[in-house]
Amino acid sequence: MGSLKDELLKGIWHAFTALDLDHSGKVSKSQLKPTRLQPLSPGFSRQEYWSRLPCPPPGNLPNPGMEPPFLHLLHWQVLSHNLCTVLKVPHDPVALEEHFRDDDEGPVSNQGYMPYLNKFILEKVQDNFDKIEFNRMCWTLCVKKNLTKNPLFITEEDAFKIWVIFNFLSEDKYPLIIVPEEIEYLLKKLTEAMGVSWQQEQFENYKINFDDSKDGLSAWELIELVGNGQFSKGMDRQTVSMAINEVFNELILDVLKQGYMIKKGHRRKNWTERWFVLKPNIISYYVSEDLKDKKGDILLDENCCVESLPDKDGKKCLFLIKCFDKTFEISASDKKKKQEWIQAIHSTIHLLKLGSPPPHKEARQRRKELRKKLLAEQEELERQMKELQIANENKQQELEAVRKKLEEAASRAAEEEKKRLQTQVELQARFSTELEREKLIRQQMEEQVAQKSSELEQYLQRVRELEDMYLKLQEALEDERQARQDEETVRKLQARLLEEESSKRAELEKWHLEQQQAIQTTEAEKQELENQRVIKEQALQEALEQLQQLELERKQALEQYEGVKKKLEMAAKMTKSWKDKVAHHEGLIRLIEPGSKNAHLITNWGPAAFTQAELEERQKSWKEKKTTE
């Protein structure tokens, strides 16, 4: 909570100093007239800020450098309201009025704004607010007053990002400044992001011309340094803006790595290109690098792991991220990108296991500790030099006292002149010896100072070597862990093969026993099968004889069927000739035949013996006979 409070105080300090027009931090009783103001909306603009105040903005006043007397208090009220809004802290206007209550003792500066800020706002802040929105609010309040009017090579949005980076890298003391070491670190980051080499000689020349009266640069001086293009000559505005954005993402948004990769879906199992962003405890993926359409997150913890996969399904450079409830298959563009992502994710999980902060924050803390140590050593050297200087001054005072004594002794009697001269020579010789000794001591101290400086350089070199050794040690530990995993895999495989070989041996022995038993039973079965074959041959012979008998009977039945068939044909012919004779006969004799399916005629005596068609046929026959007659 302490580091979060320190981080917030830097942004608030900029807004506070921009609103404190007389630089006194005081509000008079006449200005403490409570005014109810609505808090600003998230991501408010400078125009919205001034539109909430019951007066025109300073630029529209007759004298823009002067503001109405009541506007001073309104600034603090607006600042308090909007701090509560962006920090998601409930605002209590009664507490603000009570804190600045009228005690009839003149200005209430002894109450102060900072005690109110600490008690009613900062102590209630939780880590659940948008830090970019908070920084943008503080930036909006202070940029108009402080940003240089000279044309810059960067946009105002880039200037805002440099301002936020300044707050991250600045020293924890007020007024806020960024020391030359951190300036060099930031400029190196920007030049690396722009893809150009770092010009150390150019920066050394800049440090030589640096104002010795200042320990560092303010935020606005840093913006002007980056914006005037002194360290980005030959680069276009877009390249500089992209470099600032990349450094901003790394230092402020904790983006450890980002880039395009192809991800396999969980439902449709299709492969889609996504923009991945790695942070200390999460991997987010978006449709594109503008980060507008977020598609999902991969939550990282100490139980997650990342593994390399062989190429499959036409996809190359595959690796797998295993989490508690899901696994994610991802394809990188090439082997180098694949190895970089695997190393970055593995390092992130390792930091989560150790509970360590992101690398850039840890590096910033190491640099601060190193500066504190160097400052302590420098103070110790200055203290020693001061002690030597005091000792030298004491010696000079002693010499002056002796000189005065010699002058007093010179006025003595003539008879002591020779003795005085001899004493004076002796004293001068002694003092000369002491002076030579003091010079020697001074030379020794200068040598010690030079030796300390050399030891400091060696210490810094040792620190760099230890950092390199730490990185190599991490790689060696990773190789050793991978080798142990491979060894364990081979051991398990050997154990499984031995177990399978044992089971196969047991099976072969079982089959051998069964084969012996089968051989013993085969002879008996063979004799029994021979007997059955003889019996079946006899049954087959009997069946063949029965089949021949049945064939003979079938032939006889066929001959009888042919005879009957001929008799039926002759009877059918005779029946047909007889039917014709009856049909031409006019008598009432009619053969009894099966009834027609057509409807019969109905007469007075009942159903007719013939159909309508037969009646028509007979009428036609009668007419033909009459015509013939």
Summary of the structure (lengths in Angstrom):
residues: 629
radius of gyration: 56.0
end to end distance: 142.1
largest distance: 221.5
contacts: 1523
relative contact order: 0.04
helix: 64%
strand: 8%
